[in-house]
C-alpha cells in the first residue's frame, strides 16, 4: 500500500510540472482573472492563489498565428505548525511565465503547435538568482471540428520541463467531444470531466483536475534532522463541481467547488529529493474567475 502511494506521488509530481506549457496549447486564453482558495485543513495549511493570464494572438500569412503573452500566479501559503523552522516559514510565492507560441496551419483541419515558456518561480525574498528560472517547451498538434453535428477537439504532443528530476519529454493527450446536444465529455491531463449544457449560456460540469506548483526558496531553510530545503513543491488531484455562464461566444464567468483526492506538499533539497512533508491532508477547494477565450 505504501509502495503504491509512493509511485502515485512520484507520477503526480512529474505530471503537473509540464502543465503550464500544455495548458496554453489546450485551452488558450486571451485574458483570464481567477481566484482559488483551499481553506485550512487538519495539517494547519491554507493556500490561496490569484492567477492573471494575458495572451495576444497575431495572425500571419496563410492563417498561421503567433501568440505572445504571459501568466502570473501569486500564491499565499499559510502554514500553522511549529515543527519546521524557527519563526516564519513562507508567506507568498511568485510564478511568472512568458509564452511564445507558433500555430502552423498544416491543412484545413490540422494545426501544429510549438510553445516556449521561460518561467520564474521564487519566493523573491531577494534579487533573482539562477535557481528561480526554468524552461517549459511543448510541441503538438490539434484538430478542431466545430462545424459538424458532434463537434470535437483533439490535442496531443510532448512537453518538456527543465525543473523535473527526470529531464525527458513527457507525452500528453486531450480529447473533447459534444456527443449529445446537451452533453460534452473531456478526456485528458490535467483535466477530465463531463459537461451538461443547460442552455446556450449555461454549463454545469464535473471535473477531475491535476494541479500544483514548484517554487525556488531563495533563503534555504534549515530543517530539524533533515538538512536544508531549497524548494517547495505541491501536487493536488481533486474532484470538482462547477457552473459556467457564457456572456457571449468567447467570454464567460465561472465558479467551482470540490475536494482533494490526493495532496502532497513537500520541501526539497538541492538534489530535488523530498526531505520534509508539509501538507498531505485533504482540503476543500474553491475557484472562481472570468475568462476571454480565443
C-alpha positions in Angstrom: 0.0 0.0 0.0 2.8 2.4 0.9 4.7 1.5 -2.2 1.6 2.3 -4.4 1.2 5.6 -2.6 4.9 6.5 -3.3 4.5 5.6 -7.0 1.3 7.7 -7.3 3.0 10.6 -5.5 6.0 10.5 -7.9 3.8 10.2 -11.0 1.7 13.2 -9.9 4.8 15.3 -9.1 6.2 14.6 -12.6 2.9 15.2 -14.3 2.0 18.6 -13.1 5.3 20.2 -13.9 4.6 20.5 -17.7 1.0 21.6 -17.3 1.7 25.3 -17.9 3.0 24.8 -21.4 0.4 22.1 -22.2 -2.4 24.3 -20.8 -1.7 27.0 -23.3 -1.8 24.6 -26.2 -5.0 23.0 -24.9 -7.2 26.0 -24.0 -5.6 29.3 -24.8 -6.9 32.4 -23.2 -6.8 36.0 -24.4 -7.5 37.0 -20.8 -8.2 35.2 -17.5 -8.5 36.5 -13.9 -9.0 33.8 -11.3 -9.0 33.3 -7.6 -8.6 29.9 -5.9 -8.8 29.0 -2.2 -8.0 25.8 -0.3 -9.2 26.6 3.3 -7.2 25.5 6.3 -7.2 21.7 6.8 -6.2 19.4 9.7 -2.5 19.9 9.0 -3.0 23.7 9.5 -2.3 24.5 5.9 -4.2 27.2 3.9 -3.5 28.1 0.3 -4.8 30.8 -1.9 -3.9 31.8 -5.5 -4.6 34.8 -7.8 -4.0 34.0 -11.5 -3.7 36.6 -14.2 -3.3 35.5 -17.8 -3.0 37.6 -21.0 -2.1 36.4 -24.5 -2.1 38.3 -27.8 -2.7 36.2 -30.9 -1.1 37.7 -34.1 -2.3 36.4 -37.4 0.4 36.0 -40.1 0.2 34.8 -43.7 -1.7 31.7 -44.7 -3.7 31.6 -41.5 -0.7 30.9 -39.3 -0.6 32.5 -35.9 1.9 33.7 -33.3 0.8 34.0 -29.7 2.8 36.2 -27.3 1.7 36.6 -23.7 2.2 35.7 -20.1 0.8 34.4 -16.9 1.3 35.5 -13.3 0.4 33.4 -10.2 0.6 34.9 -6.7 0.3 32.1 -4.1 -0.4 32.8 -0.4 0.8 29.9 1.8 -0.2 30.0 5.5 1.1 27.0 7.5 0.3 26.9 11.2 2.8 24.3 12.6 5.8 24.6 14.8 8.0 21.6 13.8 9.5 23.1 10.6 11.7 26.1 11.4 12.0 28.8 13.9 9.9 31.8 13.1 8.0 32.3 9.9 8.4 29.8 7.0 6.7 31.2 3.9 4.2 33.9 3.0 4.0 34.4 -0.7 5.2 32.6 -3.8 5.5 34.2 -7.3 5.3 32.3 -10.6 5.8 34.3 -13.8 5.5 32.7 -17.3 6.3 34.3 -20.6 4.6 32.5 -23.5 5.9 32.3 -27.1 3.8 30.1 -29.3 3.5 29.4 -33.0 0.5 27.8 -34.6 1.0 26.4 -38.1 -1.9 25.6 -40.4 -1.0 22.1 -41.7 -4.2 21.6 -43.7 -7.9 22.5 -43.4 -8.4 20.7 -40.1 -5.0 20.2 -38.5 -2.7 22.7 -36.8 0.8 22.2 -35.4 1.8 24.0 -32.2 5.1 25.0 -30.7 5.3 26.7 -27.3 8.3 28.0 -25.4 7.7 29.2 -21.8 10.5 30.7 -19.8 9.4 30.6 -16.1 10.4 32.5 -12.9 9.2 30.7 -9.8 10.5 32.1 -6.5 9.8 33.4 -3.0 11.6 36.6 -4.2 13.0 37.4 -0.8 16.0 39.0 -2.5 17.1 39.7 -6.1 16.5 36.9 -8.6 19.0 34.1 -8.9 19.7 31.1 -11.2 17.5 28.7 -9.2 14.5 31.0 -9.9 14.4 30.2 -13.6 13.3 27.2 -15.7 12.1 26.5 -19.2 9.0 24.7 -20.4 8.6 23.6 -24.0 5.7 21.9 -25.8 5.2 20.7 -29.4 2.0 19.1 -30.5 -0.9 19.1 -32.9 -4.6 19.7 -32.7 -7.7 19.1 -34.8 -10.8 21.2 -34.0 -14.1 20.4 -35.8 -16.9 22.7 -34.5 -18.8 22.7 -37.8 -20.2 19.2 -37.6 -23.2 17.6 -35.8 -21.0 16.2 -32.9 -18.1 18.8 -32.6 -14.8 17.7 -31.1 -11.3 18.8 -30.3 -8.2 16.5 -30.3 -4.8 17.7 -29.0 -1.7 15.6 -28.4 2.1 16.1 -28.2 5.1 16.1 -25.9 6.2 18.6 -23.2 9.5 19.2 -21.5 10.2 21.0 -18.2 13.8 21.6 -17.0 12.7 21.6 -13.4 11.7 18.0 -13.1 14.2 15.4 -11.8 13.8 13.2 -14.9 14.6 15.6 -17.7 12.8 13.8 -20.5 9.9 14.9 -22.7 6.5 13.7 -21.5 3.6 12.8 -23.7 0.1 14.3 -23.3 -3.3 13.9 -25.0 -6.6 15.8 -24.7 -9.9 14.9 -26.3 -13.2 16.8 -26.0 -16.4 15.8 -27.8 -20.0 17.0 -27.7 -21.7 13.6 -28.2 -25.2 14.9 -27.4 -26.8 18.4 -27.8 -26.7 18.7 -24.0 -23.6 16.7 -23.1 -19.8 17.0 -23.7 -17.1 14.8 -22.3 -13.4 15.6 -21.8 -10.6 13.1 -21.5 -7.0 14.1 -20.8 -4.5 15.6 -18.4 -4.6 17.8 -16.4 -8.4 17.8 -16.8 -11.0 15.0 -17.3 -14.7 15.7 -16.9 -18.2 15.9 -18.3 -20.3 19.0 -19.1 -24.1 19.4 -19.2 -25.3 22.3 -21.4 -28.5 23.6 -19.7 -29.0 26.2 -22.4 -26.7 28.1 -24.8 -25.3 30.2 -22.0 -25.3 27.8 -19.0 -23.0 24.9 -18.4 -22.8 22.6 -15.3 -19.8 20.3 -15.2 -17.8 18.0 -13.0 -14.0 17.6 -13.4 -11.1 15.6 -12.2 -8.1 18.0 -12.1 -4.4 17.7 -11.6 -2.8 20.9 -10.2 0.3 22.0 -8.4 3.4 24.2 -8.3 7.2 24.2 -7.7 8.9 27.2 -6.3 12.5 28.0 -5.5 13.3 29.1 -1.9 15.9 31.8 -2.2 16.9 31.6 1.5 17.5 27.9 2.0 15.5 26.8 5.1 17.2 24.7 7.8 15.0 21.7 8.9 15.4 19.8 12.2 17.2 16.5 11.3 16.6 16.9 7.6 19.1 19.4 6.2 18.4 22.4 4.0 15.3 22.9 1.9 15.9 24.8 -1.4 12.4 24.5 -3.0 8.8 23.7 -2.2 6.6 21.5 -4.3 2.9 20.8 -4.2 0.8 18.4 -6.1 -3.0 18.0 -5.9 -5.5 15.7 -7.5 -9.1 16.8 -6.9 -12.7 16.4 -8.0 -14.9 19.5 -8.6 -18.4 20.5 -9.5 -18.9 23.9 -11.1 -21.0 26.3 -13.2 -20.1 28.5 -16.1 -22.1 31.3 -17.6 -21.2 32.3 -21.2 -21.6 36.0 -21.6 -21.0 35.5 -25.4 -19.1 33.1 -27.6 -15.7 33.9 -26.1 -16.4 35.4 -22.6 -17.5 33.5 -19.5 -17.6 33.7 -15.7 -17.4 30.5 -13.6 -17.2 29.1 -10.2 -16.2 25.6 -8.9 -16.1 23.8 -5.5 -14.6 20.5 -4.7 -12.3 18.3 -2.5 -8.9 16.8 -2.9 -8.4 13.1 -3.6 -4.7 13.4 -3.1 -2.5 16.2 -1.8 1.3 16.4 -1.2 3.2 19.5 -0.2 6.9 18.8 0.4 10.2 20.6 0.8 13.1 19.5 -1.4 16.9 19.8 -1.1 19.3 20.9 -3.9 19.2 17.4 -5.5 15.3 17.7 -5.6 14.8 14.9 -3.1 11.8 15.2 -0.8 13.1 15.8 2.7 10.1 17.0 4.6 6.3 16.7 4.2 4.4 19.9 4.9 0.9 19.0 4.0 -0.7 15.7 3.0 -4.2 16.1 4.5 -7.4 16.5 2.5 -8.7 20.0 1.7 -11.8 21.7 0.3 -11.3 23.6 -2.9 -13.0 26.8 -4.3 -12.2 28.6 -7.6 -13.9 31.4 -9.5 -13.0 33.7 -12.3 -13.6 35.5 -15.6 -12.2 34.3 -19.0 -11.9 35.5 -22.5 -11.0 32.7 -24.9 -9.6 32.5 -28.4 
